[in-house]
Amino acid sequence: MEVIGKLVKILDTEAGTSKAGKPWVKQTCLVETKEEFNNLVAVSAFGEDKIKQMNKLEIGMTVNIACNVYSREYNGKYYHNIDGYWFTNQSNNPEVNDDAEQDMPF
């Protein structure tokens, strides 16, 4: 899944230790999409490499984030996570130029 929109906030880094005793680190950003309702999406980055990718972005940029969306059950309730794994500034993505075909000499 992709989340595309304006980066409005990057929250503080969180860290902890899993039940297995392994350390973890995550950071969450808020993206405002163009949806009419419920247009604010929180996307988390787990691990130093993904956090570095996210922190290259700046507030106000139009961003494109590739995500894994999943749900898990705890005590009979379901909780949803949106984990980003690829964070890019959308203006850096190449746009397709439909006029290029019209400029061909044949």
ZASE-936642 format. One record per residue: x, y, z of N, C-alpha, C in turn; residue in three letters. Coordinates in nm, 3 decimals. Layout:
N
n_u=X; n_v=Y; n_w=Z; ca_u=X; ca_v=Y; ca_w=Z; c_u=X; c_v=Y; c_w=Z; code=ALA;
...
***
This chain:
106
n_u=0.085; n_v=-0.117; n_w=0.000; ca_u=0.000; ca_v=0.000; ca_w=0.000; c_u=0.089; c_v=0.123; c_w=0.000; code=MET;
n_u=0.040; n_v=0.230; n_w=-0.061; ca_u=0.113; ca_v=0.356; ca_w=-0.061; c_u=0.032; c_v=0.464; c_w=0.009; code=GLU;
n_u=0.101; n_v=0.547; n_w=0.084; ca_u=0.041; ca_v=0.665; ca_w=0.144; c_u=0.108; c_v=0.784; c_w=0.078; code=VAL;
n_u=0.027; n_v=0.869; n_w=0.014; ca_u=0.079; ca_v=0.987; ca_w=-0.054; c_u=0.011; c_v=1.109; c_w=0.005; code=ILE;
n_u=0.090; n_v=1.208; n_w=0.041; ca_u=0.033; ca_v=1.330; ca_w=0.097; c_u=0.140; c_v=1.421; c_w=0.150; code=GLY;
n_u=0.097; n_v=1.523; n_w=0.223; ca_u=0.188; ca_v=1.623; ca_w=0.277; c_u=0.234; c_v=1.580; c_w=0.416; code=LYS;
n_u=0.365; n_v=1.580; n_w=0.438; ca_u=0.422; ca_v=1.546; ca_w=0.568; c_u=0.395; c_v=1.662; c_w=0.663; code=LEU;
n_u=0.320; n_v=1.636; n_w=0.771; ca_u=0.283; ca_v=1.744; ca_w=0.862; c_u=0.357; c_v=1.739; c_w=0.995; code=VAL;
n_u=0.408; n_v=1.622; n_w=1.033; ca_u=0.477; ca_v=1.614; ca_w=1.163; c_u=0.560; c_v=1.487; c_w=1.170; code=LYS;
n_u=0.676; n_v=1.497; n_w=1.234; ca_u=0.756; ca_v=1.379; ca_w=1.266; c_u=0.767; c_v=1.374; c_w=1.418; code=ILE;
n_u=0.719; n_v=1.267; n_w=1.477; ca_u=0.718; ca_v=1.253; ca_w=1.623; c_u=0.856; c_v=1.209; c_w=1.673; code=LEU;
n_u=0.873; n_v=1.215; n_w=1.804; ca_u=1.000; ca_v=1.175; ca_w=1.866; c_u=1.023; c_v=1.025; c_w=1.850; code=ASP;
n_u=1.148; n_v=0.986; n_w=1.853; ca_u=1.186; ca_v=0.846; ca_w=1.845; c_u=1.148; c_v=0.774; c_w=1.974; code=THR;
n_u=1.099; n_v=0.652; n_w=1.960; ca_u=1.067; ca_v=0.566; ca_w=2.074; c_u=1.160; c_v=0.446; c_w=2.070; code=GLU;
n_u=1.197; n_v=0.396; n_w=2.187; ca_u=1.285; ca_v=0.278; ca_w=2.195; c_u=1.240; c_v=0.191; c_w=2.310; code=ALA;
n_u=1.276; n_v=0.063; n_w=2.301; ca_u=1.241; ca_v=-0.030; ca_w=2.406; c_u=1.308; c_v=-0.163; c_w=2.384; code=GLY;
n_u=1.262; n_v=-0.262; n_w=2.460; ca_u=1.315; ca_v=-0.398; ca_w=2.450; c_u=1.198; c_v=-0.493; c_w=2.435; code=THR;
n_u=1.210; n_v=-0.585; n_w=2.339; ca_u=1.103; ca_v=-0.682; ca_w=2.314; c_u=1.099; c_v=-0.787; c_w=2.424; code=SER;
n_u=0.994; n_v=-0.870; n_w=2.422; ca_u=0.984; ca_v=-0.980; ca_w=2.519; c_u=1.102; c_v=-1.074; c_w=2.507; code=LYS;
n_u=1.157; n_v=-1.084; n_w=2.386; ca_u=1.272; ca_v=-1.172; ca_w=2.362; c_u=1.403; c_v=-1.107; c_w=2.405; code=ALA;
n_u=1.396; n_v=-0.984; n_w=2.454; ca_u=1.517; ca_v=-0.917; ca_w=2.502; c_u=1.592; c_v=-0.840; c_w=2.395; code=GLY;
n_u=1.534; n_v=-0.825; n_w=2.278; ca_u=1.600; ca_v=-0.752; ca_w=2.169; c_u=1.558; c_v=-0.605; c_w=2.172; code=LYS;
n_u=1.655; n_v=-0.515; n_w=2.155; ca_u=1.620; ca_v=-0.373; ca_w=2.152; c_u=1.550; c_v=-0.337; c_w=2.021; code=PRO;
n_u=1.459; n_v=-0.239; n_w=2.027; ca_u=1.390; ca_v=-0.189; ca_w=1.909; c_u=1.383; c_v=-0.038; c_w=1.915; code=TRP;
n_u=1.368; n_v=0.022; n_w=1.798; ca_u=1.354; ca_v=0.168; ca_w=1.788; c_u=1.254; c_v=0.197; c_w=1.676; code=VAL;
n_u=1.167; n_v=0.296; n_w=1.700; ca_u=1.070; ca_v=0.334; ca_w=1.598; c_u=1.045; c_v=0.484; c_w=1.606; code=LYS;
n_u=0.998; n_v=0.536; n_w=1.494; ca_u=0.959; ca_v=0.677; ca_w=1.486; c_u=0.837; c_v=0.685; c_w=1.396; code=GLN;
n_u=0.747; n_v=0.775; n_w=1.428; ca_u=0.621; ca_v=0.787; ca_w=1.355; c_u=0.611; c_v=0.925; c_w=1.291; code=THR;
n_u=0.555; n_v=0.928; n_w=1.170; ca_u=0.529; ca_v=1.055; ca_w=1.104; c_u=0.380; c_v=1.063; c_w=1.070; code=CYS;
n_u=0.330; n_v=1.185; n_w=1.056; ca_u=0.191; ca_v=1.209; ca_w=1.021; c_u=0.185; c_v=1.267; c_w=0.881; code=LEU;
n_u=0.101; n_v=1.206; n_w=0.797; ca_u=0.085; ca_v=1.247; ca_w=0.658; c_u=-0.061; c_v=1.286; c_w=0.636; code=VAL;
n_u=-0.081; n_v=1.404; n_w=0.579; ca_u=-0.215; ca_v=1.451; ca_w=0.546; c_u=-0.242; c_v=1.416; c_w=0.399; code=GLU;
n_u=-0.339; n_v=1.327; n_w=0.378; ca_u=-0.372; ca_v=1.284; ca_w=0.242; c_u=-0.480; c_v=1.375; c_w=0.185; code=THR;
n_u=-0.518; n_v=1.349; n_w=0.060; ca_u=-0.621; ca_v=1.430; ca_w=-0.006; c_u=-0.761; c_v=1.371; c_w=0.011; code=LYS;
n_u=-0.775; n_v=1.271; n_w=0.098; ca_u=-0.906; ca_v=1.212; ca_w=0.124; c_u=-0.997; c_v=1.316; c_w=0.189; code=GLU;
n_u=-1.126; n_v=1.306; n_w=0.165; ca_u=-1.220; ca_v=1.403; ca_w=0.220; c_u=-1.236; c_v=1.387; c_w=0.371; code=GLU;
n_u=-1.243; n_v=1.262; n_w=0.419; ca_u=-1.259; ca_v=1.236; ca_w=0.561; c_u=-1.144; c_v=1.151; c_w=0.610; code=PHE;
n_u=-1.113; n_v=1.161; n_w=0.737; ca_u=-1.006; ca_v=1.082; ca_w=0.800; c_u=-0.879; c_v=1.089; c_w=0.716; code=ASN;
n_u=-0.832; n_v=1.209; n_w=0.690; ca_u=-0.720; ca_v=1.225; ca_w=0.598; c_u=-0.583; c_v=1.231; c_w=0.665; code=ASN;
n_u=-0.575; n_v=1.211; n_w=0.794; ca_u=-0.447; ca_v=1.212; ca_w=0.864; c_u=-0.405; c_v=1.068; c_w=0.892; code=LEU;
n_u=-0.288; n_v=1.028; n_w=0.841; ca_u=-0.240; ca_v=0.890; ca_w=0.855; c_u=-0.109; c_v=0.891; c_w=0.931; code=VAL;
n_u=-0.099; n_v=0.807; n_w=1.034; ca_u=0.026; ca_v=0.790; ca_w=1.109; c_u=0.099; c_v=0.668; c_w=1.055; code=ALA;
n_u=0.223; n_v=0.689; n_w=1.011; ca_u=0.304; ca_v=0.581; ca_w=0.954; c_u=0.429; c_v=0.566; c_w=1.041; code=VAL;
n_u=0.458; n_v=0.444; n_w=1.085; ca_u=0.574; ca_v=0.418; ca_w=1.170; c_u=0.690; c_v=0.361; c_w=1.089; code=SER;
n_u=0.810; n_v=0.398; n_w=1.132; ca_u=0.933; ca_v=0.343; ca_w=1.074; c_u=1.004; c_v=0.266; c_w=1.185; code=ALA;
n_u=1.027; n_v=0.136; n_w=1.163; ca_u=1.097; ca_v=0.053; ca_w=1.261; c_u=1.240; c_v=0.029; c_w=1.214; code=PHE;
n_u=1.335; n_v=0.052; n_w=1.302; ca_u=1.476; ca_v=0.027; ca_w=1.272; c_u=1.548; c_v=0.153; c_w=1.226; code=GLY;
n_u=1.677; n_v=0.156; n_w=1.252; ca_u=1.759; ca_v=0.273; ca_w=1.222; c_u=1.759; c_v=0.309; c_w=1.073; code=GLU;
n_u=1.766; n_v=0.210; n_w=0.984; ca_u=1.775; ca_v=0.239; ca_w=0.841; c_u=1.648; c_v=0.307; c_w=0.789; code=ASP;
n_u=1.532; n_v=0.262; n_w=0.833; ca_u=1.406; ca_v=0.322; ca_w=0.788; c_u=1.387; c_v=0.460; c_w=0.852; code=LYS;
n_u=1.430; n_v=0.475; n_w=0.976; ca_u=1.422; ca_v=0.606; ca_w=1.042; c_u=1.511; c_v=0.707; c_w=0.970; code=ILE;
n_u=1.628; n_v=0.665; n_w=0.925; ca_u=1.716; ca_v=0.756; ca_w=0.849; c_u=1.649; c_v=0.799; c_w=0.719; code=LYS;
n_u=1.582; n_v=0.706; n_w=0.650; ca_u=1.510; ca_v=0.740; ca_w=0.527; c_u=1.402; c_v=0.844; c_w=0.555; code=GLN;
n_u=1.325; n_v=0.821; n_w=0.663; ca_u=1.216; ca_v=0.911; ca_w=0.697; c_u=1.269; c_v=1.050; c_w=0.734; code=MET;
n_u=1.380; n_v=1.055; n_w=0.805; ca_u=1.433; ca_v=1.184; ca_w=0.851; c_u=1.499; c_v=1.265; c_w=0.741; code=ASN;
n_u=1.512; n_v=1.209; n_w=0.621; ca_u=1.560; ca_v=1.287; ca_w=0.507; c_u=1.448; c_v=1.376; c_w=0.453; code=LYS;
n_u=1.325; n_v=1.345; n_w=0.489; ca_u=1.209; ca_v=1.423; ca_w=0.446; c_u=1.192; c_v=1.544; c_w=0.536; code=LEU;
n_u=1.127; n_v=1.648; n_w=0.483; ca_u=1.104; ca_v=1.769; ca_w=0.560; c_u=0.954; c_v=1.797; c_w=0.571; code=GLU;
n_u=0.916; n_v=1.862; n_w=0.679; ca_u=0.776; ca_v=1.900; ca_w=0.700; c_u=0.731; c_v=1.986; c_w=0.581; code=ILE;
n_u=0.613; n_v=1.957; n_w=0.529; ca_u=0.558; ca_v=2.031; ca_w=0.418; c_u=0.580; c_v=1.966; c_w=0.282; code=GLY;
n_u=0.673; n_v=1.871; n_w=0.275; ca_u=0.698; ca_v=1.801; ca_w=0.148; c_u=0.581; c_v=1.710; c_w=0.114; code=MET;
n_u=0.558; n_v=1.690; n_w=-0.015; ca_u=0.465; ca_v=1.587; ca_w=-0.060; c_u=0.545; c_v=1.458; c_w=-0.066; code=THR;
n_u=0.502; n_v=1.359; n_w=0.011; ca_u=0.579; ca_v=1.236; ca_w=0.025; c_u=0.502; c_v=1.115; c_w=-0.027; code=VAL;
n_u=0.576; n_v=1.013; n_w=-0.058; ca_u=0.522; ca_v=0.885; ca_w=-0.102; c_u=0.584; c_v=0.780; c_w=-0.011; code=ASN;
n_u=0.502; n_v=0.707; n_w=0.063; ca_u=0.552; ca_v=0.608; ca_w=0.158; c_u=0.492; c_v=0.472; c_w=0.125; code=ILE;
n_u=0.579; n_v=0.375; n_w=0.097; ca_u=0.534; ca_v=0.237; ca_w=0.075; c_u=0.519; c_v=0.173; c_w=0.213; code=ALA;
n_u=0.406; n_v=0.107; n_w=0.237; ca_u=0.372; ca_v=0.058; ca_w=0.371; c_u=0.322; c_v=-0.086; c_w=0.369; code=CYS;
n_u=0.338; n_v=-0.149; n_w=0.483; ca_u=0.269; ca_v=-0.274; ca_w=0.514; c_u=0.160; c_v=-0.238; c_w=0.614; code=ASN;
n_u=0.038; n_v=-0.280; n_w=0.587; ca_u=-0.075; ca_v=-0.254; ca_w=0.676; c_u=-0.122; c_v=-0.388; c_w=0.729; code=VAL;
n_u=-0.134; n_v=-0.399; n_w=0.861; ca_u=-0.178; ca_v=-0.525; ca_w=0.919; c_u=-0.251; c_v=-0.501; c_w=1.051; code=TYR;
n_u=-0.325; n_v=-0.602; n_w=1.093; ca_u=-0.399; ca_v=-0.597; ca_w=1.218; c_u=-0.356; c_v=-0.714; c_w=1.305; code=SER;
n_u=-0.366; n_v=-0.693; n_w=1.435; ca_u=-0.337; ca_v=-0.803; ca_w=1.527; c_u=-0.434; c_v=-0.796; c_w=1.644; code=ARG;
n_u=-0.464; n_v=-0.911; n_w=1.699; ca_u=-0.561; ca_v=-0.922; ca_w=1.807; c_u=-0.490; c_v=-0.921; c_w=1.942; code=GLU;
n_u=-0.549; n_v=-0.851; n_w=2.038; ca_u=-0.501; ca_v=-0.852; ca_w=2.176; c_u=-0.622; c_v=-0.841; c_w=2.266; code=TYR;
n_u=-0.644; n_v=-0.944; n_w=2.349; ca_u=-0.757; ca_v=-0.947; ca_w=2.443; c_u=-0.891; c_v=-0.921; c_w=2.374; code=ASN;
n_u=-0.910; n_v=-0.983; n_w=2.259; ca_u=-1.037; ca_v=-0.973; ca_w=2.189; c_u=-1.058; c_v=-0.846; c_w=2.109; code=GLY;
n_u=-0.960; n_v=-0.758; n_w=2.107; ca_u=-0.970; ca_v=-0.635; ca_w=2.028; c_u=-0.863; c_v=-0.640; c_w=1.920; code=LYS;
n_u=-0.890; n_v=-0.570; n_w=1.809; ca_u=-0.794; ca_v=-0.566; ca_w=1.698; c_u=-0.731; c_v=-0.429; c_w=1.689; code=TYR;
n_u=-0.601; n_v=-0.429; n_w=1.669; ca_u=-0.522; ca_v=-0.308; ca_w=1.657; c_u=-0.452; c_v=-0.308; c_w=1.522; code=TYR;
n_u=-0.448; n_v=-0.192; n_w=1.460; ca_u=-0.393; ca_v=-0.179; ca_w=1.325; c_u=-0.258; c_v=-0.108; c_w=1.329; code=HIS;
n_u=-0.169; n_v=-0.153; n_w=1.244; ca_u=-0.038; ca_v=-0.089; ca_w=1.231; c_u=-0.016; c_v=-0.054; c_w=1.084; code=ASN;
n_u=0.049; n_v=0.059; n_w=1.062; ca_u=0.093; ca_v=0.098; ca_w=0.930; c_u=0.243; c_v=0.120; c_w=0.941; code=ILE;
n_u=0.320; n_v=0.026; n_w=0.887; ca_u=0.466; ca_v=0.032; ca_w=0.896; c_u=0.524; c_v=0.069; c_w=0.761; code=ASP;
n_u=0.591; n_v=0.184; n_w=0.755; ca_u=0.654; ca_v=0.229; ca_w=0.632; c_u=0.787; c_v=0.159; c_w=0.611; code=GLY;
n_u=0.817; n_v=0.125; n_w=0.485; ca_u=0.946; ca_v=0.064; ca_w=0.456; c_u=1.020; c_v=0.137; c_w=0.345; code=TYR;
n_u=0.957; n_v=0.234; n_w=0.280; ca_u=1.024; ca_v=0.313; ca_w=0.178; c_u=0.967; c_v=0.454; c_w=0.181; code=TRP;
n_u=1.050; n_v=0.551; n_w=0.213; ca_u=1.008; ca_v=0.689; ca_w=0.232; c_u=1.074; c_v=0.776; c_w=0.126; code=PHE;
n_u=0.995; n_v=0.843; n_w=0.041; ca_u=1.053; ca_v=0.929; ca_w=-0.062; c_u=0.976; c_v=1.059; c_w=-0.073; code=THR;
n_u=1.048; n_v=1.162; n_w=-0.118; ca_u=0.989; ca_v=1.290; ca_w=-0.152; c_u=0.927; c_v=1.272; c_w=-0.290; code=ASN;
n_u=0.798; n_v=1.291; n_w=-0.304; ca_u=0.731; ca_v=1.263; ca_w=-0.430; c_u=0.783; c_v=1.350; c_w=-0.543; code=GLN;
n_u=0.831; n_v=1.469; n_w=-0.514; ca_u=0.881; ca_v=1.555; ca_w=-0.621; c_u=1.010; c_v=1.500; c_w=-0.682; code=SER;
n_u=1.077; n_v=1.406; n_w=-0.613; ca_u=1.196; ca_v=1.342; ca_w=-0.667; c_u=1.163; c_v=1.226; c_w=-0.760; code=ASN;
n_u=1.037; n_v=1.179; n_w=-0.755; ca_u=0.997; ca_v=1.069; ca_w=-0.841; c_u=0.979; c_v=1.119; c_w=-0.983; code=ASN;
n_u=1.032; n_v=1.049; n_w=-1.082; ca_u=1.016; ca_v=1.096; ca_w=-1.220; c_u=0.870; c_v=1.089; c_w=-1.264; code=PRO;
n_u=0.825; n_v=1.190; n_w=-1.334; ca_u=0.689; ca_v=1.192; ca_w=-1.385; c_u=0.691; c_v=1.147; c_w=-1.530; code=GLU;
n_u=0.586; n_v=1.080; n_w=-1.569; ca_u=0.574; ca_v=1.036; ca_w=-1.708; c_u=0.530; c_v=1.155; c_w=-1.792; code=VAL;
n_u=0.601; n_v=1.178; n_w=-1.902; ca_u=0.568; ca_v=1.288; ca_w=-1.990; c_u=0.493; c_v=1.233; c_w=-2.110; code=ASN;
n_u=0.363; n_v=1.253; n_w=-2.116; ca_u=0.281; ca_v=1.201; ca_w=-2.224; c_u=0.308; c_v=1.273; c_w=-2.356; code=ASP;
n_u=0.363; n_v=1.395; n_w=-2.350; ca_u=0.392; ca_v=1.472; ca_w=-2.470; c_u=0.514; c_v=1.418; c_w=-2.544; code=ASP;
n_u=0.592; n_v=1.332; n_w=-2.482; ca_u=0.715; ca_v=1.282; ca_w=-2.543; c_u=0.684; c_v=1.205; c_w=-2.671; code=ALA;
n_u=0.574; n_v=1.130; n_w=-2.671; ca_u=0.538; ca_v=1.053; ca_w=-2.791; c_u=0.503; c_v=1.146; c_w=-2.907; code=GLU;
n_u=0.446; n_v=1.260; n_w=-2.879; ca_u=0.406; ca_v=1.354; ca_w=-2.984; c_u=0.527; c_v=1.421; c_w=-3.048; code=GLN;
n_u=0.641; n_v=1.423; n_w=-2.978; ca_u=0.761; ca_v=1.485; ca_w=-3.031; c_u=0.843; c_v=1.391; c_w=-3.119; code=ASP;
n_u=0.800; n_v=1.267; n_w=-3.133; ca_u=0.875; ca_v=1.169; ca_w=-3.212; c_u=0.864; c_v=1.204; c_w=-3.362; code=MET;
n_u=0.975; n_v=1.187; n_w=-3.436; ca_u=0.974; ca_v=1.222; ca_w=-3.578; c_u=0.902; c_v=1.120; c_w=-3.665; code=PRO;
n_u=0.855; n_v=1.010; n_w=-3.613; ca_u=0.787; ca_v=0.908; ca_w=-3.694; c_u=0.650; c_v=0.876; c_w=-3.642; code=PHE;
***
